[in-house]
């Protein structure tokens, strides 16, 4: 049975060729940019989206299987993801751990929603204060996170102008979703501020946001999920979301309960009515804390942008020593 999992000499020869034939760089020594992933995109040619690297790789993943049974494909993906992880760690080396703040929230959030603008402004203010914003790198709240970081250093009026430019394509399913985003970055070029997105080809039907200056795109979604939660030492901000966001709430709660990373990072829930009534996670976590089922959690429930920013900033300057 063991031989079924080992690569023989002939397998190694075909593997070498396979690594050259896949539509992605197996051994990649740097993170992606939007210009890498959307290399052939032409805003005036909607069909050009299908020629882009990001789409070509997703089509390859669809063909070979999200959970591939091909040993060669799994080796190729594994090497790629390891290289991306190494490149990401090298990028993060320039930041203090508590400078890294994650935003979790629904991919279905519209660009025209009040919550989208709120997310943009939270991210903008934190970026201007020296934080590095990270997210899952998709549409909705994730895109808003990186748009906020992209617009850091600019006026609120310029932010509203960017939002107005995006409004005709409110979701990633809307025609012009990608082209309107490119319109924004052309009008408002990249400044000195950075952000890191961590998307996955596992959910490749959702294109990654182009507002992230650095993109660590993985094949393995479990690596991607764990990476977001473990790297956001400075805190996690939870915008309204659905099942995926709830999963990330309880993943982080377990991590903080056991102080797995040396100390518990703040979990900031945005929207008192949402998290206490619509999706009553807050009272449940409070109950778990009161009964001792959860320990060590650092929690906050906020409504306003200033409250959220203050919560993250306060933790940065009052961080407890690692256990």
N, C-alpha and C positions, 0 to 999 in steps of 0.2 A: 504493500500500500504506500510506503514511503516514497517509492520510485515515482508514483503518480504526481508527486509534488516537487521532485527534483528536476533540474534542467540538465540534460545530457549534453555532450559535445555538439551534436547536430542542432540541438535546441539553441545553444549559445551562438552558433553561427547564424541561425535564422533570426535570433533575437537582435543581434548586432544590426542586421539589415532592417529589422522592424523598427528599431529606435530611430532610424533615419527616415523611415517612410511615413511615420505618423505626422499629422498636420500641426504639431506643436513642438516647441523646443524642449526636448526631454531634460537636457542639462542646461538650465537657465540660471545665470548668475546675478540677475537683477529683477526687481519687481516690474510689473507691467505699468503702462500708462494708458490713458484712453486712446492715444494715437497708435499704440501697439495693437490693442484689441479691436479697434475700429479703423484699421489701416486703409481699407479701400472704401470707406464710407463717403458718399457724395450726397449732400442734402437735397440736391436737385434730381437725384435718381433713387427712388425708393427701393429698387431692386438691388442696389449696391450693398445694402445691409447683409444680404445673403453671401456676399463675397468677402466679408470681413473675417479676420482671424477668429474672433469670438464666436461667430456663427459657424464657421467651418469646424471648429473644435467641438462645439455642441452637437453638430450633425454627426461627427465622428463618435461622440459619446452615445448618442441615440442609436447609432448603428451597432456599436460594439457592446452596448448595454451599460446602464448606469451602475449596475452591479455586474461587471464583466466576469465571464468565466474563462477568458483567455489569459493564460499565464503571462504571455508576452505583453499584452495590454496592461495588465496589473503591475508588471515590473516597470513599464514605461511611466504609468501614472504615479507610481510610488516614488520613482526617482525625481520626477518633475515636482511633486509636492514637497519632497525633502529639500530640493533646491530652493523652492519658493519660501519655505519655512526658514531656511538659513538666511536668505536675502532679507526677509522681514526682520529677523532678529538683529541683523547688522544695521538695518535702518533704525530700529527701536533703541539701539545702543546709545544713541545721542540724546535720549530722553530719560529723565528721572521717571521711575515707575509711576509715581502718583500724578505725573503730567498726562498720562494716557487715560482718556475717558471714553466710555462706550455709550452709544445710544441704541436702544432696542425699541422696535415699534413696527406697526403693520405695513406691509408692502402695498396694501390697498389704499393707503392714505392719498387723497388727491392733492395735486399741486395747488388747487384753489381752496383747500380746507384751511380753516383758522389754525388747526393743529400743525399743519405743514409750515406755515409762517412762524408759528411759535417755536417749532423745532429749529428752523433756520436761524432765528434770533438767539436761541440758547447756544447753539453751536458757534455762531459768529462771536458772541461775547466771550465764551470760554476760550476760543482760539486766540482772540486778541489778548487774553490774560495769560497766554503761554501754554495752554493745554493742547494736546494732540487728540483730535477727535477720530474715533474709529467706529465702524458699523459693519453690517453684513454686506454693504455695497450694492444693494439692489435699489428698486424704486421706492416710492412712498416716503416713510419716515427716514429710511436710510439715505435716500437721495437728498432729502432736506438737510440732513446732518452735514453732508459734504458741500452742499450749496452754501450753507452758513459759513463753513471754513473757507470756502473759495472767495466769499464776499467780505471776509474779515479785512478791516482797515478801510472799508468804504462806508458811505453814509447809508442811513436807513432809507433814504429816498432812492438810492441806487439799488438797494435790495428790492424795494417795491417795484422798481422798473424791471428787474430781472424776473420777478414773479409774474409781472404782467406779460412778459415775453413768453413765459412757460405756460400761461393759462390756457391757450387754445388747445393744448394737448395735455389734459389733466392726469391721465394715467399712462402706464407703459403700453397699454393696448391701443391708445389713441394714435391716429396718424399724425406724424410730426413730433412724437415724443423725443426722439433722439435729435432730430434736426433743430428743434427749438433750443435744446440744451447746448448744442454747438453754437447757435446764434449768441447765446449768453456768454460763453467763454471767449468768443471772438470779440464781442463788445467790451467785456471785462476780462482782460487777460490775467493769467496767473500772477499772483503777487509773491511775496516771500513766505506766505503762510502755507502750511502743508496739512494734509489729512491722509489717513490710511483706511482703505476699504478692503474687506475680506469676503469677496463673493465666492460662488462655487458653480461649476458646470453641472452639478447635480440638479440645480434649479436653473438650468441654462435658458429656459424659456423666458425668464425674467432678465432682460439685459442689464448689465452693470451700469451704475451711474458714472458719467464721465467727469463729474465734479471732484472726484477724489484725485489728488495729485499722485498718489502711490497706491497700487492695486496688487494685493496678494491673492490671486485667484487660484483656488484649489479644485482638484477633482473630488477628493474625499470630504464630504460634508461634515462628518463627525470631527475631523481635524479642524475644519473651519469654525464650527460651533464652539469647540473647546478653546480654540485660540482667542476668539473674541472675548470670552468670559474670563480667561486667565490673564490676558494682557491688560485689561481695563482695571488696573490697580487703583486708579484715581476715582473710580466709581462707575456705576451703570445707571443711566437715565432711562426709565421705562415710560415711553409714550403709549397711548392706547394701541392695542393690537389684538390679534386673535390667538390661535392655538400655539403658533411658533413662539410668540412673545411670552405666553404663559409658561411654556416649557423652559424658556431661558430664565424666568423668575425663579423657578424651583431648582434649576441647575445651580444658579448662583447662590441660592439660600443654603444648599448642601455644602458648597465650597466654603462659604463663610462660616457656617456652623462648625465645621471641622478645622477652620483656620488653615486650610490646605496650603495657602500661599504665604503664610507667615503672619498675616493680619486680615481682618475682614474689611472689605471695601464697601463704601456706602451704596445702598440701593435707593434711588430717588424715584418715586412714583409721581407722575405728572397727571393731574386731573383728579381732584378729591372725589367728585361725584362718580366718575368712571370706575375708580379702583375700590370704592366703598359700596357702590350700589349696582352699577351696570355689570361689572365683573368684580365681585367682592373679595378680591385677593387680600386687600389690606386687613380687614377684620380677621381673616383666617390666619394670616401670619402673626398678627398681634396675639391671637389666642394661642398659637403655637409657642410664641415667646413667653407668654404669661404662665403657661403650663410646663415650661422647661423642655418642650420638644425641639425647639430651636434655641440656640444660644449664640452669642457673639455677633448677631446681625446688627448692622448699622443702617437704620431706616429713616426715611423722610418722605412726607407726603405733601406735595406742593401744587400750587395753581399758577403762580406768576413766574415770569422769566427771572426776575430778580431773586426770588426765593430759591429757585433751582440753582442758579449760578452761585449764590451765597453758600448753599449747602455743599457744593463741590469744592469751592474755594476754602471753606472752613476746614474740611477734612484734609486738604493738602497741607495746611499749616498746623494741623494738630494730629498728624498721623502718629499712631502709637508705634512703638518699636516692634519689629518682627519678633514673633514667638519662636 
